[in-house]
Amino acid sequence: SEALAATRARGESSDLDLQIEHDLLSRVVVEPKKTVRKLRRIQHLYAQLSGNLRREDDEFEILSSLHPTPAVCGLPKEAARLFISETEMFDRGMYAGPVGWFGGGESEFAVGIRSALVEKDSGALVYAGTGIVEGSNPSSEWDELELKTSQCTKLLQLEVPKQSKVENLEIIY
């Protein structure tokens, strides 16, 4: 499994980029060794995990236990699900569902955590999340969300509404 977390923008200079990389590497303890995966405009914490299945049927059980991921739902999972269902004012639809395939003793899945539902002549709904946990800073989380959605909005050349005010992890319109 490959895990990405803690999205940050790329630095405007190589020194700033390295500073952001060191900040990412000091945020979370991951075993085995964590690294940073750098993409064109963003960078993430990255860890690669491996193991052997006891039975071929274990693939579905593993996938079921991993979904929804803490980045999508939070922890503890059931309390977070309840909170989300009571406070979000929209249906997540297909957001963050596992995307992939099973077959022939192999499987490959990814979390559809950044996605868009595009409708011709109507625009798009762009989905992303930040993995809010206890102690999260609402302003930093909002900045991370804008960074993540900017990947899709720039690609689709969409206009993005001005930032809403964020207080105590609640969006005030």
C-alpha positions as CSV (number, residue, x, y, z in Angstrom):
1,S,0.0,0.0,0.0
2,E,1.2,3.5,-0.7
3,A,-0.1,6.2,1.7
4,L,0.0,9.9,1.0
5,A,-0.8,12.5,3.7
6,A,-0.3,16.1,4.9
7,T,-0.5,18.0,1.6
8,R,1.5,21.2,1.4
9,A,2.3,23.5,-1.5
10,R,5.7,23.4,-3.2
11,G,8.1,26.1,-2.1
12,E,8.8,29.1,-4.4
13,S,12.5,28.5,-4.0
14,S,14.5,25.3,-3.4
15,D,15.3,26.5,0.1
16,L,11.7,27.1,1.0
17,D,10.7,23.8,-0.7
18,L,13.3,22.0,1.5
19,Q,12.0,23.8,4.6
20,I,8.4,22.6,3.8
21,E,9.7,19.1,3.2
22,H,11.4,19.1,6.7
23,D,8.2,20.4,8.2
24,L,6.2,17.5,6.6
25,L,8.7,14.9,7.8
26,S,8.5,16.2,11.4
27,R,4.6,16.2,11.6
28,V,3.9,12.5,11.8
29,V,5.8,9.4,13.0
30,V,5.5,6.6,10.4
31,E,7.1,3.2,10.3
32,P,8.7,2.1,8.1
33,K,10.6,5.2,7.0
34,K,8.5,8.0,5.7
35,T,9.6,10.2,2.7
36,V,8.1,13.1,0.8
37,R,6.5,12.6,-2.6
38,K,6.9,15.8,-4.7
39,L,4.5,16.5,-7.5
40,R,4.6,19.6,-9.7
41,R,2.6,21.9,-7.4
42,I,2.3,20.0,-4.2
43,Q,4.1,17.6,-1.9
44,H,2.9,14.9,0.5
45,L,4.2,12.7,3.3
46,Y,4.6,9.2,1.6
47,A,5.0,5.8,3.1
48,Q,5.0,2.4,1.4
49,L,3.7,-0.6,3.3
50,S,3.7,-4.2,2.3
51,G,2.6,-7.6,3.6
52,N,1.4,-11.0,2.5
53,L,-2.3,-12.1,2.4
54,R,-3.2,-15.3,4.2
55,R,-6.0,-16.0,1.7
56,E,-7.0,-14.5,-1.6
57,D,-10.4,-13.6,0.0
58,D,-8.6,-11.3,2.4
59,E,-8.5,-8.6,-0.3
60,F,-12.1,-7.7,0.2
61,E,-11.9,-7.8,3.9
62,I,-8.8,-5.5,3.9
63,L,-10.5,-3.0,1.5
64,S,-13.6,-3.0,3.7
65,S,-11.6,-2.3,6.9
66,L,-9.7,0.6,5.2
67,H,-12.8,2.4,3.8
68,P,-13.5,5.1,4.7
69,T,-10.0,6.1,5.5
70,P,-9.3,8.5,8.5
71,A,-8.5,11.2,6.0
72,V,-12.1,10.9,4.6
73,C,-14.1,10.1,7.7
74,G,-11.9,10.8,10.8
75,L,-11.2,8.8,13.9
76,P,-12.8,7.1,15.8
77,K,-14.7,6.1,12.6
78,E,-18.2,5.6,13.9
79,A,-18.3,8.8,16.0
80,A,-16.9,10.7,13.0
81,R,-19.5,9.2,10.7
82,L,-22.2,10.3,13.0
83,F,-20.8,13.8,13.3
84,I,-20.5,14.1,9.5
85,S,-24.0,12.9,8.9
86,E,-25.4,15.4,11.4
87,T,-23.4,18.5,10.3
88,E,-22.7,18.3,6.6
89,M,-25.4,20.0,4.6
90,F,-24.8,18.0,1.4
91,D,-24.6,14.4,0.1
92,R,-21.0,13.3,-0.6
93,G,-22.2,11.2,-3.4
94,M,-19.3,9.1,-4.8
95,Y,-16.7,11.2,-3.0
96,A,-13.8,9.2,-1.6
97,G,-15.0,5.8,-2.6
98,P,-12.5,3.1,-3.4
99,V,-11.7,3.0,-7.1
100,G,-10.1,-0.1,-8.6
101,W,-10.5,-3.8,-9.3
102,F,-10.2,-7.3,-7.9
103,G,-9.2,-10.3,-10.0
104,G,-6.9,-13.2,-10.6
105,G,-5.1,-13.0,-7.3
106,E,-4.4,-9.3,-7.7
107,S,-6.2,-6.1,-6.9
108,E,-5.4,-2.4,-7.1
109,F,-7.4,0.3,-5.4
110,A,-7.0,4.0,-4.8
111,V,-9.1,6.4,-2.7
112,G,-11.1,8.8,-4.9
113,I,-10.3,11.6,-2.4
114,R,-9.9,14.4,-4.9
115,S,-12.4,14.3,-7.6
116,A,-14.9,16.3,-9.6
117,L,-18.4,15.6,-10.9
118,V,-18.5,17.5,-14.2
119,E,-21.7,18.2,-16.1
120,K,-21.7,19.7,-19.5
121,D,-22.8,23.4,-19.6
122,S,-23.4,23.3,-15.8
123,G,-19.9,23.4,-14.3
124,A,-18.5,21.0,-11.8
125,L,-18.6,19.9,-8.1
126,V,-15.1,19.6,-6.9
127,Y,-14.5,17.3,-3.9
128,A,-11.5,17.3,-1.6
129,G,-10.9,16.9,2.2
130,T,-8.3,17.8,4.8
131,G,-8.5,15.1,7.4
132,I,-9.5,17.3,10.3
133,V,-8.5,15.9,13.7
134,E,-8.5,17.2,17.3
135,G,-6.3,20.2,17.5
136,S,-6.6,21.1,13.7
137,N,-6.3,24.8,12.9
138,P,-9.4,25.8,10.9
139,S,-7.5,28.4,8.9
140,S,-4.7,26.0,8.0
141,E,-7.2,23.3,7.1
142,W,-9.0,25.8,4.8
143,D,-5.7,26.8,3.1
144,E,-4.9,23.1,2.6
145,L,-8.4,22.5,1.1
146,E,-8.0,25.4,-1.3
147,L,-4.6,24.1,-2.4
148,K,-6.1,20.7,-3.0
149,T,-9.1,21.9,-5.0
150,S,-6.9,24.3,-7.0
151,Q,-5.4,21.3,-8.7
152,C,-8.8,20.5,-10.2
153,T,-10.2,24.0,-10.7
154,K,-7.1,25.1,-12.6
155,L,-7.4,22.0,-14.8
156,L,-11.0,22.7,-15.5
157,Q,-10.5,26.5,-15.6
158,L,-13.3,27.1,-13.1
159,E,-14.0,30.2,-11.1
160,V,-13.8,29.5,-7.4
161,P,-16.0,31.4,-4.9
162,K,-14.2,33.7,-2.5
163,Q,-13.1,32.0,0.8
164,S,-15.8,31.7,3.4
165,K,-14.9,32.6,7.0
166,V,-13.9,29.6,9.1
167,E,-14.4,29.5,12.9
168,N,-14.2,26.5,15.2
169,L,-14.2,24.1,12.3
170,E,-17.6,25.4,11.2
171,I,-18.1,27.3,7.9
172,I,-20.0,30.6,8.4
173,Y,-21.6,32.0,5.2
